[in-house]
């Protein structure tokens, strides 16, 4: 709960930037304009897909809670190369064996779960529903990868080098929020929709490189073992989201939701999170 509150506070601080203020202001103006002009929607959009008009009023503000499960796909290739390059900078080992350029890491997929909420506004023109929404999920997404490679060579100083490079990388995403635009078409009590928007997440990203081995020449045998870690904690990551879902009116303003969302974070470690979610909401 403390982490979630910290994320919300940091998110609000981010909204203080000029760019994010414009996004929020645009959202407010968008909701106000839809509320005031709903009755003036051009006739060609009214029931444009055929069939009777929806008997459910989807227009207005709404809130809800949700839970989700999904998979995080991470590409750790080269995540520790910069660390290894700093450890071996200017050495005959790296000049001769190109150790730091080894593409360690690999791709992995890890399952995760989370829970959260959503809030937004719908504007409705007969069966056409357009809106803006903020969706939030707190949980455990991400994963880690460990890889290693060894090389044997003679460097420029004449040493016979036996070198092993180990790489360990971890991404742990605790919070994800997406600000999205939705478009749907009401069919009786069902509202199928598509959406797309921007994504913001909070993650711990830790990368460790370890270089070990020996250098030998004649009767000399020189062992070495160096390592370094780059840790970024409560680090904000950015990206975009897209997906689809359906809201189902149950009674009055109460509705159920089923949704799939794809989120792409382009940070130090490229991460894709695919989740399926179920939720319960209320439209005022």
PEWO-V650002 format. One record per helix or strand of 2 or more residues. SS is the DSSP state (helix for helix, strand for strand). FROM is the first residue (numbers start at 1). LEN is the number of residues. If there is no record, write none. Layout:
# PEWO-V650002
ss:SS from:FROM len:LEN
ss:SS from:FROM len:LEN
This chain:
# PEWO-V650002
ss:helix from:2 len:13
ss:helix from:18 len:23
ss:helix from:43 len:3
ss:strand from:60 len:16
ss:helix from:81 len:7
ss:helix from:92 len:6
ss:helix from:99 len:3
ss:strand from:107 len:19
ss:strand from:128 len:27
ss:strand from:160 len:28
ss:strand from:190 len:28
ss:strand from:220 len:32
ss:strand from:254 len:13
ss:strand from:270 len:14
